[in-house]
């Protein structure tokens, strides 16, 4: 084999290697674009679905508190209501102003979530909204995790619902609030 044939063979082999590398890199670029697309979809979900779910659930619970300020619905009487929702045995309904304040705070948390997410026009400075969102997150997590301590001495009806619904729901809502706050902080 002479030098010319060897040089053509080497260039040909380099060309095949180069084409192989180019194909591999093209495939890698396509995979990277697919991964980035998946990441963007996940980010869109965090910025749309998570805040909407959080706002809807907070609003619903807030509206229930407005109803409970004046009624013991859906229970048949005040004793059943207080055993189930407050954990007390006396049948004495919580004061209406406090119940209304809790309802207002929950709906305010829903509105704050939508403002932080830029789904509603924002009021006040951005840093204050973020502090409020992190505050909401902490309050919900403290109620959720600390709620299990509320079972001591409470009515059995409350203990059961607190263990399987109230506290876990607060932890989930607090986690969603944290996701919204962190996503807004990274913008």
Secondary structure, DSSP 8 states (H G I E B T S, - for coil): --HHHHHHHHHHHHHHHHHHHHHHHHHHHHHHHHHHHHHHHHHHHIIIIIHHHHHHHHHHHHHHHHHHTT--TTSSSHHHHIIIII--SS-----HHHHHHHHHHHHHHHHHHHHHTTSS---S-HHHHHHHHHHHHHHHHHHHHHGGGGGTTS-HHHHHHIIIIIHHHHHHHHHHHHHHHHHHHT-
